[in-house]
Structures are given as structure tokens and as C-alpha cells.
Amino acid sequence: MPSIGFPGRILALAASLLAGLPDGARADEPAKQAFGKQALPAAARPQSIGFYSKGCMAGALAIPVDGPHWQVMRLSRNRRWGHPELIRTIERLAAKSKADGWNGLMVGDISQPRGGPMLTGHASHQIGLDADLWFMPMPERRLSYVEREELSAVSVLKAGANYVDDKRWTKAHEKLLRNAAAFGDVERILVHPGVKKKLCDTVKGDRAWLAKIRPFYGHHYHFHIRLACQDGSPACKKQAAVAKGEGCDASLDWWFKVALAPKKPKKDAGPDKPPRPLMVSQLPAACADILRSPEKPAGEAVYTMADRTFTAPPVEIPPYDPARALASRPIEAKGPVTASAASATTAEVALTAAPPVPQARQLTQSAQAALTPVPIGQDTPVPPSPQYPPGFLARYCW
């Protein structure tokens, strides 16, 4: 039998090793695809790894679809996963806010089952310590699956302006943010600069909590809470502390004078070269291990609420499909809930339909591209990042 030689033996060994690896772990790939296709968390103790915008997590728990004082929205995205302490904080905030006149929380995106970059949206939300909560209270009834996909959030800003609409803003909004800031582990809360200015102009008495309220783009349909790194997560990278003071100073003025000011049209120099996609190999090394880890059984992956007596009508959720997540309706999508969605029951939802509910909406070309594997070294179109002053993001926002 002829010898295959040293190079051949190396190739054969590599092939045998690769054959034993699960799908997605055999070669480097864009991180948003690797993490975006995970349906369940890694079976491990809860741990946040890396930074809020460049990391992953193990041992995540899902917030229940319904709680005594919350409902989870956009279930098709499968982004209701977080560190147990974050889920507990949402539970406690919901109860406190209900007692103070807010009818309950509409919970938006938290993290994917194993964290990491998402297929769409969000630079952060990668380590299970970020959560989006809508600026509108929970309705009096429980929403169906279809309604949770179709219902739009409501902006608190005046139409076409960067300032709060006083017809929409109430003291209940202020109390909600005050209650969120009162939790010691909540390190910062991201809101639109117009919301920050409204608080700066109107909050009376104790104003120390305003230091946690940080202005950022968007965040007028929802606000974003972020917890500090938790005990038991030695690989979690801490963020710089928020700046001292209330933040009602020149740093806030900058948003209106510079960041949100109308921009002069740029000379047409052709399209910018898109940045290369972030690869799994560029995340903390432990994130590749988390992708390879066995799944936590679904029955053990849901947070246990403090109120063990609470019950709600079951919501049937289709099996997770990344295509549904990609085609999910943005929370700020214009237009009312469709009549069919408003009247549908969970039994009437076609759980096996694809593309996602509603069936009339198709994946865009960019969405299709996001699902297509990208060979190493090939670029994927990504919108250009805004430009900020040096050190701005670390100190003031993200």
C-alpha cells in the first residue's frame, strides 16, 4: 500500500477532526449567522463573556412569554433570553411600575439564546445584560402571537422633531425610568436625547438618578436598560462608569447641535466599502466553545417567576426559524394592526408557515443575503457606523 506521506497524513487527521465537530463549528463564519441560528442556550452555568457589543453568554434563561405585569413582544425573533439577574430585574421593575401606575411592561429584545451578534439590529445585546422595554404600557388583555408580531410601539416624540410630545409624555413615563434607575445593578439606561432633555427640564426633587439616563440615537419608542457585569462572570468586560453629574449639560447640547442637526449633503464619491463581517474567531475564544456546547433542555431554560400562582392563556410559538427573525416587523413600523391579526386567536395562526407571519410579507434582498453563508474574507454589506468624538461611546452611551 503506497504511503500517503506527511502532508497527506496531516490532511487526513484534519478531516477526521472536522468530521467530529457539529455544524457551524467546522470553520470560521460570520458571528451573526452562527449565533443567530441558535434556538436554545448552552447548557452551562450563567455567564456573560466579553463586552456588551462583542461577546456571548452561557446558561441564559428565557423570560416567560407572559408574567403578572409584562408581555413579551416579537416572539418570532427568539430574543427573550438573558442572564438570570437581568430577567429578575425586569420582573421586579414590572411589579414596581405596576404599583406606581404603569399598567405593565411590553418587553422587546433582550438577547439571543447564546448571545452574540444578531442577524438584524443591535450593536449590543450580546452578553445577556441588555433589554429593551417599550414606552407604552401593557394592554388590559393578553395579546395573541400575531398581535405581538404586528402591534407597533408609539414614539414619545413630536412628529418630525427631536423633542418630546407633551400630549404623549406623562409623569408615569418619568416614574418608570426613575424606578428602572433605582436598581443598583442597572448601570445605564439609553433614551433618545429628546427624552433626556425632557427629564432634565422637568424632574423635581432628587435628580441623582438622571446620571444613569444616557442619550443615544433612536430609543424614543423604547428605552434600553443595561446591567453591570455580574458575579460569576470573570470574563465579562466592564464598561466605563457613566460621567459624573446629571448629564444635563454641554454633553446633552452636543446631541442637538451636532449629532441630530441636519447634515449637508455629501458629495457623491460612490458607495462606501462595506466593513468585513465580524467572524466567530474575532469574539472571545470561549464563544466558539459556547456555540459547540450542548443545548439546555427547553423545559429547564425558562425563568421561574416569583409568583408561582400566575397563569395566562398559552401562546403557541412556531419553532424558531431565522427567516422569521429577519422578516420580523420593526417595533416602530407604521400602520395599525391588521383586522385579521386583531381578531385572530392562537389556534388560527399557521405555525408552520414560512416566510413568517404575516405570509404576505417577503424577505428583502438584504435579509436573504444575511442568511447566505459568507466565505472567509468576503464582505457583507453593513450600514456605516455613525462617527462620535473620541471616547464618547465608552463614557456616555455604550
C-alpha positions in Angstrom: 0.0 0.0 0.0 1.6 3.3 -1.0 2.4 5.8 1.7 0.3 9.0 1.7 3.2 11.0 3.0 3.4 13.5 5.8 1.2 16.2 4.2 -1.4 13.6 3.4 -1.5 12.3 7.0 -2.0 15.9 8.2 -4.9 16.4 5.9 -6.4 13.1 6.9 -6.1 14.0 10.5 -7.7 17.4 10.0 -10.6 15.8 8.1 -11.2 13.3 10.9 -11.2 16.0 13.5 -13.6 18.2 11.4 -15.9 15.3 10.9 -16.5 15.1 14.6 -17.4 18.8 15.0 -21.1 19.9 14.9 -22.4 22.0 12.1 -21.3 25.6 12.4 -18.1 24.8 14.3 -16.1 23.3 11.4 -14.9 26.6 10.0 -15.0 30.2 10.9 -18.2 32.0 9.9 -19.9 35.4 10.4 -20.8 35.6 14.1 -24.3 36.9 13.5 -25.1 33.8 11.4 -23.5 31.4 13.9 -25.4 32.9 16.9 -28.5 33.9 15.0 -29.4 30.3 14.2 -29.2 29.0 17.8 -32.6 28.0 19.2 -31.6 27.2 22.8 -28.9 28.3 25.2 -25.8 26.5 26.1 -26.1 24.0 29.0 -23.8 25.7 31.4 -23.9 28.0 34.5 -25.0 31.6 33.7 -22.0 33.6 32.5 -21.5 36.7 30.4 -18.4 36.7 28.2 -16.8 39.7 26.6 -18.2 43.1 26.1 -21.8 44.2 25.6 -21.2 44.7 21.9 -18.7 41.9 21.3 -19.3 38.8 23.3 -21.7 35.9 24.1 -23.3 34.1 27.0 -23.8 30.7 28.5 -26.6 29.4 30.7 -29.2 32.0 29.6 -32.8 31.8 30.8 -35.9 32.9 28.8 -38.3 35.4 30.4 -41.7 33.8 30.3 -43.9 35.0 27.5 -46.4 36.4 30.0 -45.9 37.5 33.6 -48.2 39.1 36.1 -47.2 42.5 34.8 -45.5 42.0 31.4 -45.9 40.6 27.9 -43.1 39.7 25.6 -43.3 41.1 22.0 -41.9 39.9 18.7 -41.7 36.3 19.7 -40.5 35.2 16.3 -37.2 36.8 17.0 -36.3 34.4 19.8 -34.6 37.3 21.7 -36.1 36.9 25.2 -33.0 35.3 26.7 -30.8 36.9 29.3 -28.7 36.5 32.4 -31.0 35.4 35.3 -30.3 38.6 37.1 -31.5 40.7 34.2 -34.7 38.7 33.9 -35.2 39.1 37.7 -34.7 42.8 37.4 -37.3 43.0 34.6 -39.7 41.1 36.8 -39.1 43.4 39.8 -39.4 46.5 37.6 -42.7 45.3 36.2 -44.1 44.9 39.7 -42.8 48.2 41.0 -44.0 50.1 38.0 -47.5 48.5 38.2 -47.8 49.7 41.7 -46.8 53.2 40.5 -49.5 53.4 37.8 -47.8 51.8 34.8 -50.1 49.0 33.6 -47.2 46.6 32.9 -44.2 46.2 30.7 -44.1 45.4 26.9 -40.8 43.6 26.7 -38.8 43.9 23.5 -35.4 42.4 22.6 -33.1 41.0 25.3 -30.6 38.6 23.8 -30.4 35.5 21.6 -30.1 32.1 23.4 -26.3 32.2 23.3 -26.0 35.9 22.9 -23.6 37.1 20.3 -24.2 39.4 17.3 -27.8 39.4 16.0 -28.9 38.8 12.4 -30.6 42.3 12.4 -30.3 45.4 14.5 -28.4 46.0 17.8 -24.7 46.5 18.2 -25.1 45.4 21.8 -27.4 42.9 23.5 -24.7 40.2 23.1 -24.0 39.1 26.7 -27.4 38.9 28.3 -27.3 42.1 30.2 -29.3 44.4 27.9 -33.1 44.7 27.5 -35.4 46.9 25.5 -38.7 48.0 27.1 -41.4 49.8 25.2 -42.5 53.3 26.0 -46.1 52.1 26.2 -47.9 50.2 29.0 -49.3 46.7 28.6 -52.9 46.5 27.4 -55.6 45.2 29.7 -55.8 41.9 27.9 -53.2 39.3 26.7 -52.2 39.6 23.1 -52.1 36.8 20.6 -49.0 35.6 18.8 -50.0 37.5 15.7 -50.7 40.7 17.6 -47.3 40.5 19.3 -45.8 40.4 15.8 -47.9 43.2 14.3 -48.5 45.8 17.1 -46.4 48.9 16.7 -44.8 50.8 19.6 -45.6 54.5 20.0 -42.9 57.2 19.8 -42.9 59.8 22.6 -41.5 62.5 20.3 -43.4 65.1 18.3 -43.7 64.1 14.6 -40.6 65.1 12.7 -38.9 66.6 15.8 -36.3 65.7 18.4 -38.4 66.8 21.3 -40.9 65.0 23.5 -44.6 65.4 22.6 -46.3 66.6 25.8 -49.6 65.1 24.6 -47.9 61.6 24.9 -45.5 62.1 27.7 -46.8 61.6 31.3 -45.5 61.5 34.8 -45.9 57.8 34.6 -43.1 57.7 31.9 -40.8 59.6 34.3 -41.7 57.2 37.2 -41.0 54.2 35.0 -37.5 55.4 34.2 -36.9 56.5 37.8 -37.9 53.0 39.0 -35.5 51.4 36.5 -32.6 53.6 37.5 -33.2 52.7 41.2 -31.9 49.2 40.8 -28.3 49.1 41.9 -27.3 46.7 39.1 -28.8 48.9 36.4 -25.7 50.7 35.2 -27.2 52.9 32.5 -30.5 53.5 30.6 -30.4 54.6 27.0 -33.1 57.0 25.7 -33.4 59.5 22.9 -31.8 62.8 23.6 -35.2 64.4 23.5 -36.3 62.2 26.4 -33.2 63.0 28.3 -33.9 66.8 27.8 -37.5 66.4 28.9 -36.3 64.8 32.2 -33.6 67.4 32.7 -36.3 70.1 32.3 -39.0 68.6 34.4 -37.7 66.3 37.2 -38.1 67.8 40.6 -36.5 66.8 43.9 -33.9 64.0 43.8 -32.2 64.2 40.4 -29.2 62.0 41.1 -30.7 59.1 39.1 -30.5 61.2 36.0 -26.8 60.3 35.7 -27.9 56.8 34.6 -30.1 58.2 31.8 -27.9 58.3 28.8 -28.8 59.9 25.4 -28.4 57.9 22.2 -29.8 57.6 18.7 -33.3 56.1 18.4 -34.7 55.0 21.7 -37.9 57.0 21.6 -40.2 54.0 21.0 -38.5 52.1 23.8 -35.8 52.5 26.4 -32.8 50.3 27.0 -31.6 49.1 30.4 -28.1 47.7 30.9 -26.9 45.7 33.9 -23.3 45.7 35.2 -21.2 42.6 34.9 -22.5 40.0 37.3 -20.7 37.9 39.9 -19.6 34.6 38.4 -18.7 36.1 35.0 -15.0 36.8 35.3 -14.7 37.1 31.5 -17.3 39.9 31.4 -15.7 43.2 30.3 -16.9 46.1 32.4 -17.9 49.4 30.8 -16.5 52.7 31.8 -18.6 54.3 34.5 -21.1 57.0 33.5 -19.9 60.5 33.6 -20.4 62.3 36.9 -23.3 64.7 37.3 -26.9 64.7 35.9 -25.8 64.9 32.3 -28.0 68.0 31.7 -25.0 70.0 30.4 -23.0 70.6 27.3 -22.8 66.8 26.6 -26.6 66.9 26.1 -26.4 70.1 24.0 -24.0 68.3 21.6 -26.7 65.9 20.5 -29.0 68.7 19.3 -26.3 71.0 17.9 -24.2 68.3 16.2 -25.4 64.7 16.3 -29.1 65.4 15.4 -28.6 68.6 13.4 -29.4 68.5 9.7 -26.4 67.4 7.7 -25.1 68.9 4.5 -25.4 66.5 1.6 -22.2 64.7 0.9 -20.5 64.9 -2.5 -21.2 61.7 -4.4 -18.0 59.8 -4.0 -19.5 56.4 -4.7 -20.6 53.9 -2.1 -18.5 53.3 0.9 -16.7 50.0 1.0 -18.6 47.9 3.5 -16.8 46.6 6.5 -15.9 42.9 6.8 -18.4 40.9 8.9 -17.4 40.1 12.4 -16.3 36.5 12.5 -16.7 34.0 15.3 -12.9 33.9 15.6 -12.9 37.6 16.5 -15.1 37.1 19.5 -13.6 36.0 22.9 -12.3 32.4 22.4 -14.9 31.0 24.8 -17.7 32.0 22.4 -16.7 29.2 20.0 -16.9 26.7 22.8 -20.4 28.1 23.7 -21.5 27.5 20.1 -20.3 23.9 20.4 -21.9 23.3 23.8 -24.9 21.0 24.2 -28.3 22.7 24.4 -30.0 23.3 27.7 -33.3 21.3 27.6 -36.2 23.6 26.7 -38.0 22.7 29.9 -35.1 23.9 32.0 -34.5 27.1 30.1 -37.3 29.3 31.2 -37.0 31.6 34.2 -39.1 30.7 37.3 -41.3 33.6 38.3 -41.6 34.7 41.9 -45.4 34.5 41.6 -45.9 30.7 41.2 -49.7 31.2 41.1 -49.9 33.3 37.9 -51.4 31.8 34.8 -52.1 33.2 31.4 -53.7 31.8 28.2 -50.9 29.8 26.4 -49.3 31.4 23.4 -48.3 28.9 20.7 -45.0 29.9 19.3 -43.7 28.5 16.0 -40.4 26.6 16.0 -37.6 29.1 15.7 -36.7 30.0 12.1 -34.0 32.7 11.4 -36.1 33.7 8.4 -38.9 34.8 10.7 -36.5 36.8 12.8 -35.1 38.5 9.7 -38.6 39.4 8.4 -39.9 40.5 11.8 -41.8 43.8 11.8 -39.8 46.7 13.3 -41.4 47.9 16.6 -41.8 51.4 15.1 -43.5 50.1 11.9 -46.2 52.4 10.8 -49.8 51.4 10.3 -52.5 49.8 12.5 -52.7 46.2 13.4 -54.4 44.4 10.6 -58.0 43.4 11.1 -57.2 39.7 10.8 -54.4 40.0 13.3 -56.6 41.9 15.8 -59.2 39.2 15.7 -57.1 36.1 15.3 -56.7 33.6 18.1 -53.5 31.5 18.6 -55.4 28.5 17.1 -55.8 30.4 13.9 -52.1 31.1 13.4 -50.4 28.9 10.8 -47.4 27.8 12.9 -45.7 26.1 10.0 -46.0 28.9 7.6 -42.8 30.3 6.0 -42.0 33.1 5.4 -43.1 34.5 8.7 -46.4 35.8 9.8 -47.9 37.7 8.0 -47.4 35.5 5.0 -47.8 38.4 2.6 -44.5 39.9 3.8 -41.5 38.6 2.0 -37.8 38.6 2.9 -36.0 41.6 1.5 -32.9 41.1 -0.7 -30.7 42.2 2.2 -32.5 39.8 4.6 -31.9 36.9 2.1 -28.2 38.0 1.9 -27.9 37.9 5.7 -28.9 34.2 5.7 -26.4 33.3 3.0 -23.1 31.9 4.3 -20.2 34.2 3.6 -16.8 32.6 2.8 -13.9 33.8 4.9 -12.5 37.1 3.5 -15.7 38.0 1.6 -17.5 41.2 2.7 -21.2 41.5 3.7 -22.9 44.9 3.3 -23.3 46.6 6.6 -24.6 50.2 7.1 -21.8 52.6 8.0 -21.4 53.4 11.7 -22.0 57.0 12.9 -19.0 59.0 13.9 -18.5 60.1 17.5 -15.9 62.1 19.4 -13.0 60.1 20.8 -14.1 58.1 23.9 -17.7 59.2 23.5 -19.3 55.8 23.3 -17.5 54.2 26.2 -18.2 57.1 28.5 -21.6 58.3 27.6 -23.5 55.6 25.8 -22.5 52.0 25.1 
